[in-house]
Amino acid sequence: MSQTHTDQVAGATIDQPIEVEAHPKKGHPKGLWVLFGTEMWERFNFYGMRALLTLFLVNSLLMKEGDVSLIYGAFLGLCYLTPMLGGFIADRFLGNRNCILLGGSLMAIGQFLLFISASIFGTSLGTATTLMWTALGIIVFGNGFFKPNISSMVGSLYPKQEKSKLDTAFTIFYMGINIGAFLGQFICPIIGDVKDANGVRDIHAFKWGFLAASIAMMLGTLIFLFLKNKYVVTPEGRPIGGLPSKNSAADYEEGESSKANFSNKSLGLAGVAFVALWCLFFFVVGQNVVYSFIYASGITLAGLILSDKSLTKIETQRILVIYIVSFFVIFFWAAFEQAGSSLTFIADNQTDRNFFGVQIPPSMVQIFNGLFVIILAVPFSLLWDKLRSKGAEPISPMKQAFGLALIALSYFIIAHNVKDLGNTGLLGVKWLILLYLIQTCGELCLSPIGLSLVSKLSPKRFASLLYGVFFLSNASGYALAGTLGSILPPTGDKFEKAKSLGIDLQSVLDKKIVLTPYQAELLSKNKIVSHYPVFAGYTIHSLYEFFMVFVILCGIAAIVLFAITPWLKKMMHGVK
């Protein structure tokens, strides 16, 4: 079937269509399946570890839940901050392939160090804690080299006349991500989050989950190492993602510059801006050191790219669309990533996890997200294909607005189901499963579509770097997720524990009684807070109020993104 390609090359007039090959190749290149398998095992590694991490920190390394939520948010935020560095190094020096191999190796090493940490904490808590921080740091940098480069290579598999397949291709790729996530969230909790018949957790079992994650990452890296030269190539057989110095003119759009052009003045101003923004977030807004670094980095990098002298007007406007969409993505991930912190704590402490006679480990409840992606990825892909054939497919920003609306809906439903639980009632696990189902639909409208959009709108010379910017929005979302997760009010188990200590926690929270120093020390030792959390000047008294924070944030974001979509469509200049 013939088609008219409406993407505009740099310097072309806005209304002039570009003719392309009349019969693009059917199906998807085999290289997509190599990247699919590589990413699948990497996501097994990452999500398997994520399922166990917060519970390991609380139960084995004896940290408080509020502190762990902040650590969790900072860790995920840094994982999606370092793609900026990995993208820059790939674009300028090492290429996608070498960065993927380096990143995969680092992540396997980091997971193995977590295995060692979880093996020795009982005899040396201090050493185990130091190893944990070292492991997370190595994983952060490994993810930074891996993440933007494998996503960039998916887009590079498709020639100009087949760019319309990218939404479908990234949805397939995203299914690979979530097959890995499903396997990781199933296997790692089974062997790493073990409780006996009395519900007592074996805090020494976490190590086996971390070891499984390390092995999975080694598998993914080996798949890429041995299959990349045969399958991860252009239709003409040229390797994709090699050293930037070996790129040919065929790798770039007609009339597109092949090299970024940052002046010394721009680099100097970017450095000054970064310091000023970090001080703003740290001293004025009150964010911690890591979160301030994440927010300042995202804004600074975005400004630096726009300072490039080689950008045309059309390229600049398309990049601005990436930035605007990335801003709204922050609110989605801030809500979605409660899965690994506050929702896991709620599943552990105030949920009846009996599912058809099986008691689900709390770290495994989030497995339903990966399962639903596997089930729904192909139907969503077919849906976009069918709507495209009828000329009715929504443009990418509209799909992402749908995603935000769905996640707001999921929290609205769960908020009303926890409204009357009180301090002793248990939430039915079916409501958490429904939440993950709705959030998965939202995720499929937003995340793979966002990856595809970056590939479509990015100038080739900025491809990996702009993926770094896009992942910085994820980083900012995860940082915000950590902040929001830390405002989780006390769950039912905390009231029961305080009662066993002879303290009426409800009266303490309501300030009807004043704690003695001894009672305050007792609560602190048992990781029980004695005050309601506060967010943006509002006191969070209950789980209902906690969940309504996400309803409001994501609901407003969805409405605004819907409203500005026609304006964004004009700025995309023909890109669908």
Secondary structure by P-SEA (a helix, b strand, c coil): cbbbbccccccccccbbbbccccccccccaaaaaaaaaaaaaaaaaaaaaacaaaaaaccccccaaaaaaaaaaaaaaaaaaaaaaaaaaaccccaaaaaaaaaaaaaaaaaaaaaaaacccccaaaaaaaaaaaaaaaaaaaaacaaaaaaaaaaccccccccaaaaaaaaaaaaaaaaaaaaacccccccccccccccccccaaaaaaaaaaaaaaaaaaaaacccccccccccccccccccccccccccccccccbbbbcaaaaaaaaaaaaaaaaaaaccccccaaaaaaaaaaaaaaaaaaacccccaaaaaaaaaaaaaaaaaaaaaaaaaccccaaaaaaaccccccccccccccccccaaaaaaaaacaaaaaaaaaaaaaacccccaaaaaaaaaaaaaaaaaaaaaaaccccccccccaaaaaaaaaaaaaaaaacaaaaaaaaaacccccaaaaaaaaaaaaaaaaaaaaaaaaaaccccaaaaaaaaaaccaaaaaaaccccccaaaaaaaaaaccccbbbbccccccccaaaaaaaaaaaaaaaaaaaaaaaaaaaaaacccc
